[in-house]
Amino acid sequence: MPSKVIIIDYGSQVTQLIARRVREAGVYSEIHSCVTTAAQVAAMKPSAIILSGGPASVDEADAPALDAGFLELGVPVLGICYGMQLLARHLGGELASSLTREYGPAELSATAPCALWDGIAFPSRVWMSHGDKVLAPPPGFVTTGCTSSLDVAAMSDEKRKIHAVQFHPEVHHSADGERMLRNFLFGVAEITPDWTMSSFVERATAEMAAQAGDSHVVCALSGGIDSTVVAVLLHRAIGKRLHCIFVDNGLLRLGESDEVVGLLREFDLNLTFVQAQERFLGRLKGVEDPEKKRKIIGHTFIEIFDEEAKKLPQVDFLAQGTLYPDVIESVSHKGPSAVIKSHHNVGGLPETMKLKLIEPLRELFKDEVRKVAKQLGLPDSIVWRHPFPGPGLAIRVLGEVTEERLNILRQADRIVQQELRQSGWYNKVWQGFAVLLPLKTVGVMGDGRTYEHVIALRVVNSVDAMTADWARLPAELIERMSGRIINEVVGVNRVVYDVSSKPPSTIEWE
């Protein structure tokens, strides 16, 4: 049976990084809400459990609690930050609450031998983000690390294989954090790394073939890497019983529909091209709320897929490229976490949809999908294509979506794509695009006053879209983009550059 690490999410903004670090070590991991019970986790047959950090104080009335059953499953447990405090509270340690938080770097010193410290030279730089602290470890635990401000920065019960750290080893600011996590996985839990993309391809192909049975499957294709990988995987699993549908919803970039259709036909897929621009734009008329836009678009897509499926024999399934970040961001974990946004292929689906879902990428991060694409032999033009949202330009035209505003954005975005490619920056960044803002500003063009639209440029670096930082493009490149947009796109007299990171911002503006 493949190894599996279950991560219990207590609301930390970096819980997803724990899952990433574990997967990078070659071990499959899943994130589950803090309301998940020990019985439910036991059914998942975990190789180890990690308790995440979180923003709450363990003494708060509604603070997430620890299911004591986690410690009775006979598997190693690692508590991080809030997870450490929960362990201390539950097992009889002494805690102290603080009105101020310790946030930032600290120097960790080892105070006792510990399996987590194997191969690490001390002092080691770690990253703190906490309010409460452990004053004394529970019976059976030994204090294994301290800092200048914390007497108990780490503690371990080697006999029960329970370890806890007050800092965040999953963030890159913790210099030896990755080594500590690997020591837990391989030294404490004695897990054999068996999570590879080749093993995923084999397993996913077999599971999809079994799930589909003799049915035909409709696949929602956008031309992006996610849906294309799904289509190629499904084609391997069920052959010509796969029917791919590409819908032009009127929200695509300039010339994109012709480009996508041409590309997809090269893969010998059963492809149906549906032009539904009027239907989508008609339903979006007058709508400004981003969540309503997403749901309208999601419902209309499914309506079209249902209509097309009726023309085919025995279609019971819809396949789509849902990724793990889509699932995480669309599910509210009780208390600590909130829904960030409804994703077109998660939260936007109607309850009345007649087709059942096949989502083979649901457990993958974006960079893992790229590895799968390479494993399948897909061309670099698809592997490295920047992510494009399911709702398309509807969430990059802030406010009401009209054909006029879409055309302005299309022309501006084309310039952004051209300049990123010509400068060599396209493959250096995660994503770059233009956004049309719902306001106008005064400008001077020629000898006259103008009152025109504003374009925002959004270019970010990321690994999996769960976190992102704004790209430090050369000033001359930004200047060239701005100059071209203002000079070539009628109706625009101002360009701004977005210098916010995720969190607190999201990558898309809506």
C-alpha positions, 0 to 999 in steps of 0.5 A: 500500500502506498505511503500517506501522510495526513495533515490536520489543518488548524487554519495556518496560512502555510498549511499547504506548504507542509503538504508540498514539502512532504510530496517533494520528499516523495511521500503522498500527503493530504490536507484535512480539516481539523474537524476530521475525526480520528476514526475517519483518519484511521480509515485513510490508513496513514503512515504518519500525522502532522498537526498544522499551525493555526491563528487561534489560542488554545484557550479560546472558547471556540479554538479547534481541539485535538482529537485524542484518538490521533495519538492512539492510531499507532503512527508517528505524530508531528505537531507544528506551532499550534499543533505543538500547543495542542499536544502540550495542552492535551497531554498535561504540559504547561502553557502560557498565553501572550498578548503579543506574537513572536513573528520572524527569525530565531536561532534554534539551539538543540538541548537534547538528542532528537531524531529530527536533528539528524545531520543538522548543525546548530544553531539553526535559523528557524521562523516563528509565528505564535502567541501562546508558548509551552512553558513545560513539556508534558510527562514523557516528553523531553525539551529538545530545542530552545531559542533566546526567547523560548525555553521549550521551542521543541519537544519529543516523546521518542518512545511514542514517536510524538514530536513537536516544534514551535516554529514552522519548518515548512517555510523556506525561512527555516534554513534546515526545515526541509531536513527536519521534515525529512528526518520525521518522514524517513527517520521517525516514521520510516516511510519509503518514498513512493510518490512519483509522477510515473506511479501517478500516471499508472494509477490514475489511468487504471482508476479512470478506466475502472470508474468510467466502465463502459460509459462514454466521457465528456471532457471539458477542454480549455487548451490549458495544461490541466484539461489537456493532461486530463484528456490525454490521460483519459484517452489512454484509459478509454480511447475513443469513448472520450469526447472532448468539448471546447467551448468558446464562451466569448471570454477568451484572449485574442485569437485563442479559440483558433489556436486551441482548436488547432492544437487539440486536433493534433492529439487525435482526440474526439473534439467538438467545438461549441461557439456560445459567446452570446449565451455567456455574455447575455447572462453576464450582462449587468453582473458585477459581483465576482462570485456571481460571475463565476457561478453563472459561467460554471452553470452555463458550462455545465448546461452546454456539456449536458446538451452535448452529452445528450447527443452522444451514446451513454455519457455518464461522466464529465472530466475536468482539470480540478487541481488540489489548490482549487479544492483547498481554496473552495472548501471552508475548514471549520473556524480557522479557514474560510472559502477564498473563492469559488472555483469554476470547476469546484464551487460553481457546479450546479446541484442539478448537474446530471453528469458524474465527475471524473477529476484525476488531477484533484490531488495534484499541485500545478507543478506536479501537473507539469511533471505529469505532462512531461511524463506524457510527452506533451510539448513545451508550449502546453507544459509551460503555458501560463495558467488561465482561469476557468471564467476567462477574462470575465474575472479580469474585466472588473465590474460589468463584462461587455464586449467593448471592455473585453476588446480593450483587455484583449488588446492590452493582454496581447501586448503583455504576452508578446513582451514577456515572450520576446524578453525571455521572461515568459518562462521565468515567471508563473503568470503574467496578464492584464486587468481592466479596472472599473474606473477611468482617470484623467490624462493628456494625449497630444494637446487634449484632455482624456478620461480613459480606462486604467490597465493593471499589470499582474506578473507573479512568481509561484510554485503552486499558486497557493502563495505568490510574490510579484515579479521584479521585472526590469523597469525597461520591460514594464516601461515598454509594456506600458508605452505600447498599451497606452499608444496602441490600445484605444481607450486606455491612458494609464497603466499600473503595476501590481506589487502585492503578494499572495497572501494577503492578495490573490493572484487574480483580482476577482 
